[in-house]
Amino acid sequence: MHILLQNFPRGYLIVIIALVTFLTLAINIQFHTKLASDININDVMIKSLAPCNISELPSVTSKCLTGPIIEDWQKITVQAGDNLSTLFKRIGLTPQDVYQVSKAIGKGSALDTLFPGDELQFIIANNQLQKIRHIKSPLESLIIIRSENAYHAKFEKREPDIRTRFVKGAIKESLFVDGQKAGLSEQKLIELTTIFGWDIDFALDIRSGDIFTLMYEEKYLDDKLIGSGNIIAAQFVNQNKIHAALRHVDGKYYTPQGHSMHKAFLRSPVEFYRISSKFNPKRLHPILKTLRPHRGVDYAAATGTPIRASGDGRVTWRGNKNGYGRTIIIQHAGVYTTLYAHMSKYNSKVKQGSRVKQGQVIGYVGTSGYATGPHLHYEFRVNGVHKDPLKVKFPHTKPLNQEQLKEFSAFAATALMQLNTYQMKAPLARSL
């Protein structure tokens, strides 16, 4: 090959080398141009297909090439006097639209009772209503969607994340003042007093130094607190006596031993009161000035303060009763009776022979009969014998049965351990 090149004419050799070089350059330019073109085309296709599902890629459709559809929601706020017709008219819709939507949602829908400040959202395309969204709460929405020539309604419901919060506080001023300082809402404090209200008189029994501890549910949506849930477990140390309550799956509260926190009788038949006279067999009567036994408790309260039935029962007396004035007597479970005297008026729905429920308002505080000021005189009798309402031990309602207790006991032990650990300020996760 070397000898051949030496004998080959030099001019021809130069021409051949130039020709080969030119052809090589031309081929490279064409190759890279096609490669770049292919890359650009693929890039465009990939971007267009990005919103599509991978399973759709082998059969590329025009739908995939269009990219994601962005819904253009219009918002309108309900004003005083608005209804569906006025709202639709405001955004350019017709009475026919109102009729079709009303037919889809039916009577009794949330759209029938809109309130000022509510927000409705619409999608309108080609002068036709496509969708309506009414956000009833952070967790619930009503969506109305057009399908061919009709509308269909569906509810969307989101489930919040449930986290557990622990709170501990000590009484220095009052439960409501110190409870709010500890971070409890007024509603949670009311729930707490309701749970322990059969065992603790929150008007009389609370002392400085009493301690309360509880754990309850908090509801989160998108990592934002949207509300609170049930109290899971709570302890209240009142005058060195520990009261514990735990929530069962039936929604009621029980002691760790499975006894219901709900007693057969309320500790007090009135709220917001002071005791002006206690049970006393040898009390000097304030009007007659003679020694007469005071067989009940006087709860001083403002005229008109509601009086509640302390337990379920039947009204056996409703009327004036000598020095008692306007009086109601209730028979409970055969052996118990309660008497409520000096009322200003009765609840008009409560008659002699009426059945009443625990906590039901039966009348109102007054000064009828022999009374020096507005108060309720309250008596509690067992088999006809007067008992001190402040000291009598009230019977429990039905406890958990053996099968229920087995599962409940395991839960109660765990919950109480968590409360006690939290009380001792040991490291404890905020969520169960």
C-alpha positions, 0 to 999 in steps of 0.5 A: 500500500505504501509503494502504491501511494508513492507511485500514484500521481500526486495531483490525483491523490490530493483530489481524492483526499479532498473528495473523501473529506467533503463527503465525510463532513456532509454525512456528519452534518446530515446525521446531527441535523436529523438527530436534533430534529428527532430530539426536539420532536420527542421533547415536544411529545413528552411535554404534551404527554406529561399529564397522561397516564403511562398506560396511555402512552403506547396509544397516544391520543389527542386527549393526551396531547392537549395537556391538563384542563384547568377548571375556571371556578367563579365564586359568589357570596350569599347576601341577606335575602338571597336564594338560588334564583337570585344568585343564578340571576346575578351570574347570568343563569336562567330560571330553567337552570334553577329548575334543573338544579333544584330537581337534581338536589331535591327538597331539604338540600343545603342549597334551600337554606343558604345563609349570608356569608356562604360561598357558592362556586360555579363553572360556566362554559359555552353559556351553560352551567357545568358545575356547582360547589357548595362548601358546607364545612371544611370536611363536607361539600356538595357538588352538582355536575352537568351530565348531558341534559341533566344535573347530578348531585354528590357529596364529597366528605373528607376525613380529618386526621385525629391527634391526641392532646394532653392538658394538665392544670391546677386550681388557683382561682376557679376551674374556668379561669385556670382551665382556660389558662391551661389551654382548654376551651370553654366548651371543653370545660363544660364537657369536663364538668358534665362528666364529673358533675355527678360526683363533684359539685363544681360550685361548692366542692372545688378547692385551691390545689385541685388538679385536673388532667385530660386527653382529648381528640383534636381534628386536623385537615391539611395540618391545620387545626379545625376543631376538637373531638371527644374527651378520651380520658380524664382525672380530677383530684378534688380534695385529695380524692381521685376521680377518673373517667374514660370514654367507652365505644358507646359514647358514655363515660365510666370509672376504671372499674366499669361503673357509669359516671352518669348517676341516677341523680344530679348532684344539684338541681340548679346551676349558678347558686349558693347554699343559703341553708343546709340539711339541719334537724334543729334549725331555727325557722327564719320566719316562724322563729321556732326550732323546726327541722330543715329536711332539705337544702336551700339553693339561693339563686336569682328569680327565674333560674331554671330548676332541673329534675334531678332524675328520671321519674313521674310527677306525683304533685304539682301545685301549692303546698302550704309554706312550700308555695308552688311545689313539684314532687317527683317519684323515681324508681319506686323508692326515691322521691324529690321535692322542689319548692318556692317556685316562681312558676312551673314549666307549662309542659310539666303536669301532674302525672308527666314523665320527666327526664333527668336535667329537664327544666320543671320550673323556675326559682322564686319566693312563693310560700314562706320564703325570705328571698328567691331560692329553691328548697330541695328535698331527697327522700329514700323510702319516705325518709329524708336524706341530706342531698349534699351527702347521700350516695347516689346509685349508679346507672347500669355498669358495663357487663363482663364482656364489655368490661374485658375490652374496656379494662385494657383500654382504661389501663393504657389510658390511665398510664398515659395520663399518669406519665404525662402528669409526671412530665415524662417524655410522652408522644402527643398522639396515640 
